Amino acid sequence: MSAKWTRVWFAATAGSALAGVVVNAVVAANGKPLEGHFHSGFGRALNSLSYFTTQSNLLVGLAALLLALRLDRSSTAFRVLRLCGLVAITVTGIVFHAVLAQLLDLQSWSRVGNDLVHTVVPVMAVVGWLMLGPRRLVSAQVVWLSLGGTADARPRSRSFRDRPAARGTRLELRSTIGAH
């Protein structure tokens, strides 16, 4: 596919992710207050940002937007963003369709927002990655950083048990268990 259409694909992915997040936030804001929580519409809209689905859509949307603006991205920060977004949105799509979809009977804008964040964006993100790339961006460092590690805090030993923090935790746990 040409660079022009590749950029269009990524822009459409970013737009779909943003549209889904916005629609769901508006639906949440206009919905009924939950029992004891988030009485204001603004509070319910902000709460919708805490959902894994919303966060995975925002990650994918940002990575897709960056690719739509410039295709030749390869910084470590972008690689981490792309991997986190792709894995998270894949989990979102699979879990929703395998476990949650049959539990919902949504209507109107709730259905539109739900379909965007649970079906359209996951399919567009995975298909975009498979067909358009960029795919050769994953390395051990990118995986480590994606898991929440930092560049300076990577484990230096081959075994987790050899790390002093792990030994200290194990000893501390034994002394706590033994104290009772």
C-alpha positions as CSV (number, residue, x, y, z in Angstrom):
1,M,0.0,0.0,0.0
2,S,1.3,3.5,-0.8
3,A,2.5,5.8,2.0
4,K,-0.6,8.0,1.4
5,W,-3.1,5.3,2.0
6,T,-1.0,4.0,4.9
7,R,-1.2,7.4,6.6
8,V,-5.0,7.5,5.8
9,W,-5.4,4.1,7.6
10,F,-3.5,5.2,10.7
11,A,-5.5,8.5,10.7
12,A,-8.7,6.6,10.5
13,T,-7.6,4.3,13.3
14,A,-6.7,7.3,15.5
15,G,-10.0,9.0,14.7
16,S,-12.0,5.9,15.5
17,A,-10.2,5.5,18.8
18,L,-10.8,9.2,19.7
19,A,-14.5,9.0,18.6
20,G,-15.1,5.9,20.7
21,V,-13.5,7.3,23.8
22,V,-15.5,10.6,23.4
23,V,-18.8,8.9,22.7
24,N,-18.4,6.7,25.8
25,A,-17.4,9.6,28.0
26,V,-20.5,11.6,26.8
27,V,-22.7,8.5,27.3
28,A,-21.3,8.1,30.8
29,A,-21.8,11.8,31.6
30,N,-25.4,11.6,30.6
31,G,-26.1,8.3,32.2
32,K,-27.7,7.6,35.5
33,P,-25.5,8.0,38.6
34,L,-24.1,4.8,39.9
35,E,-25.2,3.8,43.4
36,G,-23.0,5.9,45.8
37,H,-20.4,6.8,43.2
38,F,-19.8,9.7,40.7
39,H,-23.0,11.7,41.1
40,S,-22.0,14.4,38.7
41,G,-21.8,13.8,34.9
42,F,-18.3,15.2,34.9
43,G,-17.2,12.6,37.5
44,R,-18.8,9.8,35.5
45,A,-17.0,11.0,32.3
46,L,-13.7,11.2,34.1
47,N,-14.3,7.8,35.6
48,S,-14.7,6.4,32.1
49,L,-11.0,7.3,31.5
50,S,-9.9,4.8,34.1
51,Y,-11.2,1.8,32.1
52,F,-8.6,-0.5,30.5
53,T,-10.6,-0.4,27.3
54,T,-10.4,3.4,27.2
55,Q,-6.7,3.5,28.1
56,S,-5.9,0.9,25.4
57,N,-7.8,2.9,22.8
58,L,-5.9,6.1,23.8
59,L,-2.6,4.3,23.5
60,V,-3.5,2.9,20.0
61,G,-5.0,6.2,19.0
62,L,-1.8,8.1,19.9
63,A,0.5,5.7,18.2
64,A,-1.7,5.7,15.1
65,L,-1.8,9.5,15.1
66,L,2.0,9.7,15.3
67,L,2.3,7.2,12.4
68,A,-0.3,9.2,10.3
69,L,1.9,12.3,10.8
70,R,5.2,10.6,10.1
71,L,5.6,6.9,9.1
72,D,9.3,6.5,9.8
73,R,9.2,6.4,13.6
74,S,11.6,4.2,15.5
75,S,12.5,5.9,18.8
76,T,12.4,3.7,21.9
77,A,9.5,5.7,23.4
78,F,7.5,5.2,20.2
79,R,8.3,1.5,20.1
80,V,7.1,1.1,23.7
81,L,3.9,3.0,23.0
82,R,3.2,0.9,19.9
83,L,3.8,-2.4,21.7
84,C,1.8,-1.4,24.7
85,G,-1.1,-0.2,22.6
86,L,-1.1,-3.2,20.3
87,V,-1.0,-5.7,23.1
88,A,-3.6,-3.9,25.2
89,I,-6.1,-3.4,22.3
90,T,-5.7,-7.0,21.3
91,V,-6.6,-8.1,24.9
92,T,-9.5,-5.6,24.9
93,G,-11.0,-7.1,21.7
94,I,-10.5,-10.7,22.6
95,V,-11.8,-10.4,26.2
96,F,-14.8,-8.4,25.2
97,H,-15.9,-10.7,22.4
98,A,-15.0,-14.0,24.2
99,V,-16.5,-13.1,27.6
100,L,-18.4,-9.8,27.8
101,A,-20.3,-9.2,24.6
102,Q,-23.2,-11.6,25.3
103,L,-23.8,-9.8,28.6
104,L,-24.7,-6.5,27.0
105,D,-27.8,-5.2,25.2
106,L,-26.8,-1.7,24.3
107,Q,-28.8,0.8,22.3
108,S,-28.2,4.1,20.5
109,W,-24.9,5.9,21.3
110,S,-23.9,3.4,23.9
111,R,-23.8,0.8,21.1
112,V,-21.9,3.1,18.8
113,G,-19.2,3.9,21.4
114,N,-19.0,0.2,22.5
115,D,-18.6,-1.0,18.9
116,L,-15.8,1.5,18.2
117,V,-13.7,0.7,21.3
118,H,-14.2,-3.0,21.4
119,T,-14.4,-4.0,17.7
120,V,-13.5,-1.4,15.2
121,V,-10.3,-0.1,16.8
122,P,-8.9,-3.5,17.8
123,V,-9.5,-4.8,14.2
124,M,-8.0,-1.7,12.6
125,A,-5.0,-1.7,14.9
126,V,-4.2,-5.4,14.4
127,V,-4.9,-5.3,10.6
128,G,-2.9,-2.1,10.3
129,W,0.1,-3.7,12.1
130,L,-0.1,-6.9,10.1
131,M,-0.5,-5.2,6.7
132,L,1.3,-1.9,7.2
133,G,3.7,-2.3,10.0
134,P,6.0,-1.1,11.3
135,R,6.7,-4.5,12.7
136,R,10.4,-4.8,13.4
137,L,10.4,-2.5,16.4
138,V,10.4,-5.0,19.2
139,S,13.5,-5.8,21.2
140,A,14.2,-7.1,24.7
141,Q,14.6,-3.5,25.9
142,V,11.3,-2.5,24.4
143,V,9.5,-5.5,26.0
144,W,11.2,-4.7,29.4
145,L,10.2,-1.0,29.2
146,S,6.6,-2.0,28.1
147,L,6.3,-4.1,31.3
148,G,7.1,-1.1,33.4
149,G,10.8,-1.4,33.7
150,T,13.1,1.5,33.5
151,A,16.3,1.8,31.5
152,D,18.5,2.0,34.6
153,A,16.6,-0.6,36.7
154,R,16.9,-3.7,34.4
155,P,17.8,-6.8,36.3
156,R,21.5,-7.5,35.8
157,S,21.5,-11.1,37.0
158,R,20.1,-14.1,35.1
159,S,17.8,-15.3,37.9
160,F,15.2,-13.3,39.7
161,R,16.1,-15.1,42.9
162,D,19.6,-13.8,42.8
163,R,18.5,-10.2,43.1
164,P,18.9,-8.7,46.6
165,A,15.4,-7.2,46.5
166,A,13.9,-10.6,45.8
167,R,15.9,-12.3,48.6
168,G,15.0,-9.5,51.0
169,T,11.3,-9.9,50.2
170,R,11.4,-13.6,50.6
171,L,13.2,-13.3,54.0
172,E,10.8,-10.6,55.1
173,L,7.8,-12.7,54.1
174,R,9.2,-15.7,56.0
175,S,9.8,-13.7,59.2
176,T,6.3,-12.2,58.9
177,I,4.7,-15.7,58.5
178,G,6.8,-17.1,61.3
179,A,5.8,-14.2,63.7
180,H,2.2,-15.3,63.7
